[in-house]
């Protein structure tokens, strides 16, 4: 069974045009965005509506009966993703490997979430996608590294504030310094872990 957590995911919203194959001879093009990507595939969400116990995709003409699509053995798709910064078009065929329905608290609408494994593409398209996914992951790692630096500086600032308040007998200021350093420490640990994951991928050439 395919493990959707196996590859490092990069949270990024890319314009996505997708066709659910097998439900009609001329499947509708559905426009949405990716939620995250890996070198192996993508995940996405679509708004859906519930009519007489059946989920339909709200976007696209005509409406797509998701149940009819999901009962197929091979849940294949055609997709086109727009890649920044030059709006290059990446095209491939893929297969749904997991999906779920849900709704968010306070929202009466439903959504359909799915993960797509990229299967068929040209050699050129495959290379283009792998380069983009790798660069996106490494760029995310740089952001977390920057957050580490900012957290370190904030932590030190908190220590200085604490010492100033402590030696001036200003309890409230001293407490503020402790709180600031504590928050900065939490931020540093989170950023360190995320950056470590990105560097692990680079070291072992998983991207």
Backbone bond lengths (Angstrom), bond angles and torsions (degrees), N, CA, C in turn:
res aa  C-N    CA-C-N  psi(-1)  N-CA   C-N-CA  omega(-1)  CA-C   N-CA-C  phi
1 X - - - 1.473 - - 1.526 109.26 -
2 X 1.331 115.47 137.62 1.469 119.93 -177.71 1.521 110.35 -71.80
3 X 1.315 116.95 132.85 1.459 122.47 179.89 1.522 109.45 -96.73
4 X 1.336 116.92 110.33 1.458 119.47 -175.96 1.520 111.97 -72.69
5 X 1.334 119.26 -9.05 1.459 122.42 178.04 1.533 112.12 -96.35
6 X 1.336 117.72 -1.80 1.460 120.49 -172.01 1.521 112.45 -65.30
7 X 1.340 116.73 -40.55 1.454 121.01 -177.08 1.524 110.77 -95.71
8 X 1.324 115.48 147.97 1.452 121.23 176.80 1.520 109.80 -66.04
9 X 1.322 116.77 125.03 1.458 121.04 -178.23 1.521 110.31 -96.62
10 X 1.322 114.94 141.43 1.460 121.60 175.88 1.523 107.67 -112.82
11 X 1.325 116.09 119.50 1.464 120.28 178.60 1.524 109.20 -73.16
12 X 1.326 116.69 113.68 1.461 120.86 -178.52 1.530 108.81 -158.09
13 X 1.323 116.34 137.25 1.464 121.94 179.57 1.525 108.68 -100.55
14 X 1.308 116.04 108.43 1.460 122.34 178.86 1.529 109.06 -114.14
15 X 1.328 117.89 137.57 1.469 119.58 176.72 1.528 110.87 -57.05
16 X 1.331 115.52 130.23 1.460 121.33 -174.08 1.523 110.16 -131.87
17 X 1.321 115.95 130.42 1.465 122.99 171.89 1.521 106.74 -115.21
18 X 1.327 115.96 127.00 1.458 119.62 -172.44 1.519 111.10 -136.97
19 X 1.341 115.42 144.23 1.458 122.28 174.90 1.524 108.68 -121.78
20 X 1.337 116.10 129.45 1.462 121.24 176.51 1.526 107.42 -88.02
21 X 1.321 116.99 112.79 1.461 121.73 -173.12 1.528 111.71 -84.18
22 X 1.341 115.13 147.18 1.461 120.33 174.53 1.504 114.97 99.63
23 X 1.346 118.67 -11.11 1.468 120.17 -178.02 1.524 111.63 -91.80
24 X 1.338 116.39 -21.15 1.461 120.72 177.03 1.518 108.54 -160.81
25 X 1.345 115.92 165.32 1.459 119.82 -179.45 1.523 111.51 -69.28
26 X 1.324 116.55 -30.29 1.462 121.54 178.16 1.528 109.21 -126.20
27 X 1.344 116.71 80.46 1.464 119.98 -176.11 1.529 112.13 -63.63
28 X 1.325 115.17 143.69 1.460 120.57 -179.99 1.526 110.53 -70.21
29 X 1.324 115.86 148.78 1.463 121.54 173.46 1.516 108.75 -87.14
30 X 1.318 116.24 125.27 1.465 122.14 -178.39 1.521 107.96 -108.12
31 X 1.314 116.81 129.80 1.460 121.69 -179.30 1.522 110.08 -101.22
32 X 1.308 116.26 129.95 1.462 121.68 177.09 1.533 107.65 -156.03
33 X 1.329 117.87 -160.48 1.466 122.21 175.16 1.525 108.34 -135.98
34 X 1.326 115.73 157.47 1.463 120.21 175.59 1.528 109.89 -73.94
35 X 1.326 116.68 153.13 1.466 121.24 171.65 1.519 109.83 -93.51
36 X 1.324 116.14 -45.87 1.459 121.07 175.49 1.521 109.01 -153.60
37 X 1.333 115.40 166.15 1.458 120.63 -177.57 1.518 110.04 -136.14
38 X 1.333 115.61 158.20 1.466 123.79 170.32 1.528 106.42 -139.62
39 X 1.338 118.68 172.11 1.466 119.11 175.18 1.526 112.58 -62.60
40 X 1.344 116.95 -18.93 1.457 120.91 -175.89 1.518 113.97 -97.04
41 X 1.334 117.60 -20.34 1.454 117.86 -176.38 1.517 112.75 178.43
42 X 1.328 114.90 -162.42 1.462 121.79 -176.73 1.527 109.58 -139.90
43 X 1.324 115.78 165.46 1.453 120.30 165.56 1.523 107.60 -126.14
44 X 1.326 115.75 155.88 1.456 120.85 -176.04 1.523 109.61 -150.78
45 X 1.320 116.03 169.03 1.460 122.68 172.80 1.516 108.94 -135.21
46 X 1.351 115.63 144.41 1.457 121.76 176.62 1.518 109.19 -128.77
47 X 1.333 118.49 137.48 1.463 119.81 172.75 1.528 109.72 -70.94
48 X 1.316 116.97 135.40 1.468 121.03 179.78 1.523 109.52 -131.01
49 X 1.312 115.22 161.00 1.457 120.65 177.52 1.523 108.61 -125.09
50 X 1.331 117.09 147.38 1.461 123.14 -177.88 1.528 108.82 -102.67
51 X 1.341 116.38 116.09 1.460 121.89 -179.57 1.518 108.54 -126.51
52 X 1.341 115.94 115.97 1.472 121.65 179.15 1.524 112.05 52.59
53 X 1.327 115.28 41.39 1.455 120.39 176.29 1.513 115.04 80.33
54 X 1.335 117.71 6.88 1.468 121.54 -179.11 1.525 109.12 -120.97
55 X 1.345 116.05 135.85 1.464 120.79 177.81 1.531 110.31 -86.22
56 X 1.340 114.85 130.92 1.449 121.84 174.96 1.526 108.66 -122.12
57 X 1.344 115.39 143.48 1.458 119.50 174.47 1.511 108.70 -74.35
58 X 1.315 117.06 130.30 1.456 121.09 -175.64 1.517 111.90 -71.14
59 X 1.345 117.41 -34.18 1.451 120.12 -177.60 1.526 110.31 -93.63
60 X 1.314 115.42 142.88 1.461 120.08 178.92 1.508 111.56 110.58
61 X 1.295 116.98 146.84 1.455 123.37 178.03 1.526 109.36 -124.79
62 X 1.329 119.84 125.07 1.465 124.98 -6.98 1.528 111.24 -76.29
63 X 1.324 116.59 174.93 1.465 120.36 178.70 1.526 110.17 -62.02
64 X 1.336 115.71 145.32 1.463 120.88 -176.68 1.522 109.29 -101.59
65 X 1.333 116.41 124.51 1.458 122.37 176.27 1.527 108.44 -77.55
66 X 1.335 115.98 106.17 1.464 119.77 -175.42 1.521 112.61 -68.38
67 X 1.316 117.76 -34.49 1.464 120.32 -178.25 1.525 109.85 -62.42
68 X 1.339 116.35 -42.16 1.460 120.52 178.60 1.524 110.66 -61.08
69 X 1.330 115.58 -36.88 1.471 119.44 179.27 1.528 111.08 -72.18
70 X 1.320 117.56 -42.27 1.460 121.14 -172.10 1.523 113.62 -73.51
71 X 1.342 117.87 -20.43 1.466 118.93 179.60 1.533 111.35 -79.77
72 X 1.337 116.52 -6.31 1.460 119.56 177.38 1.527 110.02 -68.31
73 X 1.323 116.03 150.05 1.467 120.41 177.25 1.521 110.32 -69.35
74 X 1.331 116.60 -48.29 1.462 121.70 179.99 1.521 109.23 -105.40
75 X 1.332 115.71 102.91 1.468 121.22 -177.12 1.533 108.39 -90.94
76 X 1.335 115.58 82.74 1.449 120.20 -174.03 1.528 111.27 -99.11
77 X 1.345 114.00 155.94 1.454 120.47 -178.59 1.527 109.61 -138.83
78 X 1.317 115.65 155.76 1.456 122.41 165.00 1.516 106.82 -109.33
79 X 1.322 116.65 137.65 1.459 117.66 -179.09 1.515 111.83 -140.01
80 X 1.314 113.15 154.81 1.460 121.82 175.74 1.522 107.26 -135.91
81 X 1.323 116.42 123.48 1.459 122.36 -177.98 1.521 108.54 -116.28
82 X 1.325 116.18 134.79 1.459 121.13 176.98 1.521 109.17 -91.99
83 X 1.333 116.01 120.94 1.460 121.24 -175.55 1.529 111.00 -102.42
84 X 1.340 117.45 128.73 1.462 120.26 175.65 1.533 109.60 -76.48
85 X 1.318 119.71 164.88 1.469 125.41 1.97 1.519 113.47 -92.47
86 X 1.334 118.24 -4.51 1.465 120.96 -174.01 1.518 112.83 -104.79
87 X 1.333 116.85 14.63 1.472 122.50 178.04 1.531 112.21 55.93
88 X 1.339 116.15 40.78 1.462 120.09 174.54 1.528 109.48 -68.34
89 X 1.332 116.18 145.90 1.458 121.66 179.35 1.527 110.24 -98.73
90 X 1.326 115.12 124.42 1.458 121.04 176.06 1.523 107.94 -108.44
91 X 1.338 117.07 125.34 1.458 121.26 -177.13 1.523 110.29 -121.31
92 X 1.332 115.63 142.22 1.459 120.76 179.72 1.516 109.85 -164.02
93 X 1.311 115.13 167.22 1.475 121.47 167.63 1.514 107.06 -107.69
94 X 1.322 114.93 150.24 1.452 119.30 -179.15 1.516 111.77 -146.99
95 X 1.316 114.84 -177.02 1.471 121.16 -178.92 1.521 109.60 -139.07
96 X 1.326 116.11 136.01 1.462 120.19 175.47 1.520 109.33 -67.72
97 X 1.334 115.97 128.60 1.463 119.88 179.09 1.523 111.92 -113.42
98 X 1.322 117.36 -15.51 1.460 122.13 171.80 1.522 108.50 -158.94
99 X 1.319 115.43 156.48 1.465 119.99 176.59 1.525 109.51 -159.76
100 X 1.304 115.79 160.96 1.450 121.23 175.49 1.523 109.28 -157.91
101 X 1.339 115.17 158.07 1.451 122.15 172.95 1.522 108.21 -110.16
102 X 1.309 116.56 152.21 1.458 119.16 178.94 1.510 111.82 -167.66
103 X 1.312 115.05 175.37 1.466 122.43 173.57 1.518 107.05 -145.13
104 X 1.310 116.07 150.13 1.451 120.49 -178.37 1.514 110.77 -96.90
105 X 1.330 114.85 152.63 1.455 120.71 -177.93 1.527 110.55 -58.11
106 X 1.322 114.93 130.08 1.458 119.76 179.31 1.510 114.13 83.87
107 X 1.348 117.29 2.84 1.463 121.58 -178.10 1.522 108.26 -123.86
108 X 1.320 115.95 122.83 1.463 120.05 -177.72 1.530 112.06 -78.14
109 X 1.330 117.55 -15.93 1.459 121.18 -177.82 1.530 111.12 -78.14
110 X 1.321 115.45 158.06 1.465 122.22 177.84 1.529 109.38 -107.59
111 X 1.322 114.91 161.11 1.456 119.86 174.11 1.528 109.45 -136.94
112 X 1.326 114.32 156.37 1.453 122.66 177.58 1.518 107.28 -116.58
113 X 1.331 116.98 116.73 1.457 121.88 178.62 1.515 110.27 -105.57
114 X 1.338 117.26 142.24 1.463 120.10 -177.36 1.515 111.31 -151.39
115 X 1.328 114.70 152.54 1.455 121.99 172.58 1.513 109.31 -112.35
116 X 1.324 116.54 135.34 1.463 121.64 -175.97 1.525 109.83 -119.92
117 X 1.311 116.07 125.59 1.461 122.36 175.25 1.526 108.37 -89.83
118 X 1.333 117.34 124.03 1.456 121.23 178.67 1.530 109.54 -74.28
119 X 1.334 115.72 127.76 1.468 119.52 -174.10 1.522 113.32 -117.79
120 X 1.319 116.18 -54.84 1.462 120.33 -172.33 1.521 110.58 -116.47
121 X 1.338 115.62 122.87 1.457 121.46 176.67 1.522 107.80 -162.56
122 X 1.307 116.25 161.36 1.461 119.42 177.92 1.525 109.94 -71.25
123 X 1.315 116.20 163.83 1.463 120.89 178.27 1.526 109.94 -59.95
124 X 1.322 115.96 -40.40 1.464 120.35 179.86 1.527 111.53 -64.02
125 X 1.336 115.66 -42.87 1.464 119.93 179.75 1.528 111.11 -66.69
126 X 1.320 115.93 -39.22 1.466 120.65 179.22 1.526 110.88 -60.95
127 X 1.333 115.78 -45.69 1.463 120.31 179.49 1.524 110.83 -64.54
128 X 1.337 116.68 -41.44 1.460 121.38 179.26 1.531 110.62 -59.52
129 X 1.336 115.95 -44.13 1.466 120.08 -178.41 1.525 111.32 -67.94
130 X 1.322 117.35 -44.02 1.466 120.39 -178.80 1.530 111.31 -62.36
131 X 1.329 116.73 -40.80 1.467 120.73 178.57 1.522 110.18 -64.48
132 X 1.327 116.60 -43.91 1.464 120.02 -179.25 1.530 111.34 -64.55
133 X 1.336 116.92 -44.74 1.465 120.66 -179.79 1.523 111.35 -63.27
134 X 1.335 116.36 -41.76 1.473 120.59 179.07 1.522 111.08 -64.37
135 X 1.324 116.39 -48.18 1.466 119.94 -178.60 1.520 111.66 -63.45
136 X 1.338 117.05 -36.43 1.464 120.88 178.78 1.521 111.12 -65.22
137 X 1.344 115.77 -40.57 1.466 120.13 179.01 1.523 111.45 -65.57
138 X 1.326 116.39 -43.35 1.462 119.94 -178.81 1.525 111.41 -69.47
139 X 1.321 117.46 -34.71 1.458 120.96 176.75 1.529 110.27 -65.28
140 X 1.330 115.80 -38.87 1.468 120.14 175.75 1.522 110.34 -62.57
141 X 1.344 116.47 -38.68 1.462 120.32 177.46 1.518 112.06 -61.27
142 X 1.337 117.32 -37.97 1.464 121.07 178.39 1.530 110.97 -65.34
143 X 1.321 116.14 -37.58 1.472 120.10 178.07 1.523 110.01 -62.32
144 X 1.349 116.90 -45.11 1.462 119.91 179.30 1.525 111.46 -65.38
145 X 1.320 116.78 -33.65 1.470 120.20 176.65 1.527 110.22 -64.04
146 X 1.325 116.42 -40.34 1.464 120.84 177.85 1.532 110.62 -64.53
147 X 1.324 116.08 -39.30 1.467 120.06 178.00 1.530 110.28 -64.57
148 X 1.334 116.74 -37.19 1.463 120.16 175.27 1.528 110.92 -56.80
149 X 1.327 115.70 -47.28 1.465 120.99 -178.88 1.521 110.85 -61.89
150 X 1.328 116.74 -45.51 1.460 120.71 -179.66 1.528 110.86 -64.82
151 X 1.339 116.92 -37.73 1.465 120.78 178.62 1.523 110.81 -65.39
152 X 1.335 116.84 -38.74 1.461 120.95 178.03 1.524 111.32 -62.38
153 X 1.333 115.87 -45.20 1.462 120.38 179.85 1.528 111.11 -64.68
154 X 1.338 115.73 -39.12 1.464 120.01 178.72 1.523 111.14 -66.88
155 X 1.337 116.05 -38.44 1.460 120.67 177.73 1.529 110.90 -60.54
156 X 1.327 116.00 -46.23 1.462 120.59 179.55 1.528 111.11 -64.79
157 X 1.345 116.02 -38.02 1.470 119.44 177.43 1.520 110.41 -62.56
158 X 1.342 116.34 -39.15 1.457 120.41 178.02 1.518 112.10 -63.10
159 X 1.341 116.57 -39.83 1.463 120.97 178.10 1.533 110.47 -62.80
160 X 1.337 115.70 -42.95 1.471 119.88 179.69 1.526 110.72 -63.37
161 X 1.343 115.89 -42.78 1.474 120.01 178.39 1.527 110.50 -62.59
162 X 1.334 115.71 -41.86 1.471 119.42 178.90 1.528 111.34 -61.16
163 X 1.327 116.57 -47.58 1.469 120.11 -178.67 1.528 110.76 -63.19
164 X 1.352 115.68 -40.83 1.464 118.85 178.48 1.513 111.73 -61.85
165 X 1.337 116.29 -43.69 1.459 120.21 179.01 1.515 112.87 -69.12
166 X 1.335 115.89 -37.71 1.462 120.11 -178.72 1.523 111.63 -65.07
167 X 1.339 116.80 -48.07 1.472 119.84 -177.49 1.524 112.75 -76.76
168 X 1.335 116.41 -13.74 1.466 119.72 175.69 1.520 111.54 -99.55
169 X 1.335 115.50 5.73 1.472 121.81 -179.04 1.528 111.74 58.13
170 X 1.321 116.62 32.25 1.461 121.43 176.99 1.533 107.55 -104.35
171 X 1.339 113.96 91.15 1.469 120.36 -172.25 1.518 112.78 -59.95
172 X 1.326 116.54 -42.83 1.469 119.80 -176.88 1.530 111.31 -63.02
173 X 1.327 117.17 -39.74 1.463 120.46 178.62 1.524 110.57 -67.87
174 X 1.334 116.75 -40.89 1.458 120.75 178.01 1.532 111.03 -60.78
175 X 1.341 115.71 -42.29 1.466 119.84 178.55 1.525 111.09 -64.67
176 X 1.333 116.15 -37.89 1.468 119.96 178.06 1.515 110.94 -62.28
177 X 1.347 116.37 -39.32 1.459 120.44 178.07 1.508 112.04 -64.00
178 X 1.338 116.73 -41.49 1.462 121.11 178.47 1.529 110.17 -62.91
179 X 1.344 116.34 -45.48 1.462 120.64 -179.34 1.533 111.06 -62.69
180 X 1.312 116.61 -43.24 1.465 120.83 179.85 1.523 111.04 -62.00
181 X 1.323 116.80 -43.60 1.469 120.55 178.87 1.518 111.64 -65.46
182 X 1.319 116.33 -37.37 1.469 120.50 179.95 1.525 110.62 -65.45
183 X 1.331 116.77 -45.52 1.465 120.74 178.87 1.527 110.15 -62.75
184 X 1.347 116.22 -42.34 1.468 120.56 179.35 1.523 111.07 -63.10
185 X 1.325 116.97 -37.49 1.460 120.84 179.36 1.525 111.16 -64.09
186 X 1.326 116.24 -42.48 1.468 120.37 177.64 1.531 109.81 -61.97
187 X 1.336 116.13 -45.65 1.461 119.91 178.37 1.517 112.17 -60.04
188 X 1.334 116.62 -39.46 1.460 120.78 179.70 1.523 111.12 -63.88
189 X 1.329 117.23 -44.32 1.465 120.93 -178.05 1.534 110.13 -63.14
190 X 1.338 116.53 -44.49 1.472 120.06 179.13 1.524 110.46 -61.92
191 X 1.341 116.38 -46.93 1.464 120.73 -178.85 1.533 110.90 -64.94
192 X 1.332 116.57 -39.14 1.468 120.51 178.62 1.525 110.57 -61.38
193 X 1.315 116.63 -43.50 1.459 120.68 -178.36 1.531 111.11 -65.02
194 X 1.338 116.38 -44.65 1.458 120.31 -179.98 1.531 111.13 -65.52
195 X 1.327 116.02 -41.74 1.468 119.83 179.37 1.523 110.64 -66.82
196 X 1.315 116.78 -38.69 1.459 121.84 177.78 1.523 110.55 -60.16
197 X 1.338 117.13 -40.79 1.465 120.88 178.96 1.520 110.79 -62.17
198 X 1.328 117.06 -42.01 1.464 121.19 179.91 1.521 111.12 -65.80
199 X 1.325 117.37 -41.75 1.457 120.63 -179.90 1.525 111.32 -70.08
200 X 1.343 116.64 -30.87 1.468 120.49 175.98 1.517 109.75 -63.19
201 X 1.332 116.42 -42.01 1.461 120.49 178.46 1.518 110.99 -62.42
202 X 1.339 115.52 -42.16 1.474 120.04 -178.85 1.530 110.19 -66.47
203 X 1.327 116.71 -43.88 1.457 121.27 -176.49 1.525 111.55 -62.18
204 X 1.334 115.26 -42.79 1.464 119.31 -176.00 1.529 112.47 -96.40
205 X 1.340 115.31 9.48 1.466 121.63 176.15 1.514 112.02 55.34
206 X 1.340 115.45 41.83 1.450 119.48 175.97 1.524 110.62 -81.15
207 X 1.346 115.49 -11.06 1.459 119.98 173.03 1.521 107.26 -118.45
